Amino acid sequence: LLPVSSFAADLIGDYAPVARQCTEISQSALTVDQDVATLTREVVSRMDEAIAVADDPRWIASTRPAFVWASETKVACGKAYGYLQSSWRDEDYIAKCDCFYAKMRHFMN
């Protein structure tokens, strides 16, 4: 028997370069230094688009992983938005929101 971890790399396939993007918070287009209104607007915009993609039967049935990244974007942006509502700028969730959104958009095009 082979270890399960040996199969994980095979699942990535042609998507490996994209999976490595956004490995550092500094790569995010959204930063905690932005004013709260702009940051909130950008996070909500990404979250709304991700919700639409995750609810779209075309992307749900697609063989491309846009639906997966839309689901991840919804969660990350939702958490970032929740923190922003309580006046906390969570750098990790803001960066994940932006990164996962970029991955979703990549697989939609």
C-alpha positions in Angstrom: 0.0 0.0 0.0 1.1 3.5 -0.8 0.7 6.3 1.7 -2.3 8.5 1.0 -0.1 11.5 0.8 1.4 10.1 -2.5 -2.0 10.6 -4.1 -2.5 14.2 -3.0 0.1 15.5 -5.5 -1.7 13.6 -8.3 -5.0 15.4 -7.5 -3.4 18.8 -8.2 -2.5 17.9 -11.8 -2.3 20.9 -14.1 -3.5 23.2 -11.4 -0.3 23.2 -9.4 1.0 26.6 -10.5 -2.2 28.3 -9.5 -2.3 26.5 -6.2 1.0 28.1 -5.3 -0.1 31.7 -5.9 -0.8 33.9 -3.0 1.6 32.2 -0.7 2.4 35.4 1.1 0.1 38.0 2.5 2.1 40.7 0.8 0.8 39.4 -2.6 -2.8 40.4 -1.7 -4.4 43.4 -3.5 -6.3 44.0 -0.3 -4.4 45.4 2.6 -5.3 46.3 6.2 -3.8 49.8 5.4 -6.8 50.7 3.2 -9.6 52.7 4.7 -12.3 50.5 6.2 -15.0 51.6 3.8 -13.0 50.7 0.7 -11.8 47.5 2.2 -15.3 46.5 3.3 -16.6 47.3 -0.2 -13.9 45.2 -1.9 -14.4 42.2 0.5 -18.2 42.3 0.0 -17.9 42.6 -3.7 -15.7 39.5 -3.8 -18.0 37.6 -1.5 -21.1 38.5 -3.5 -19.5 37.3 -6.8 -18.4 34.1 -5.1 -21.9 33.5 -3.8 -23.2 33.9 -7.3 -20.7 31.5 -8.8 -21.3 28.9 -6.0 -25.0 29.1 -6.8 -24.7 28.9 -10.5 -25.5 25.4 -11.9 -23.0 26.0 -14.8 -20.1 26.2 -12.3 -21.5 23.6 -10.0 -21.5 21.0 -12.9 -18.2 22.2 -14.4 -15.1 20.1 -14.4 -13.1 23.3 -13.6 -12.5 24.0 -9.9 -14.2 27.5 -10.0 -17.0 26.2 -7.8 -14.5 25.0 -5.2 -12.7 28.3 -5.1 -16.0 30.2 -5.0 -16.9 28.2 -1.9 -13.5 29.0 -0.3 -13.9 32.6 -1.3 -17.4 32.8 0.3 -16.0 31.6 3.6 -12.8 33.6 3.7 -14.5 36.8 2.6 -17.5 36.2 5.0 -15.1 35.9 7.9 -13.1 39.0 6.8 -16.3 40.9 6.5 -17.5 39.8 9.9 -14.3 41.0 11.5 -14.5 44.3 9.6 -18.0 44.8 11.0 -16.6 44.6 14.5 -13.8 47.0 13.5 -11.1 44.3 13.3 -9.0 44.0 10.2 -8.0 40.4 10.2 -5.0 40.3 7.8 -5.1 36.6 7.2 -8.8 36.4 6.2 -8.5 39.6 4.1 -5.5 38.0 2.2 -7.3 34.6 1.9 -10.4 36.4 0.6 -8.4 38.1 -2.1 -6.3 35.1 -3.0 -9.2 32.6 -3.2 -11.1 35.2 -5.3 -8.2 35.4 -7.7 -8.1 31.6 -8.0 -11.8 31.5 -8.6 -11.6 34.1 -11.4 -8.6 32.3 -12.9 -10.6 29.1 -13.3 -13.7 31.0 -14.7 -11.6 32.3 -17.6 
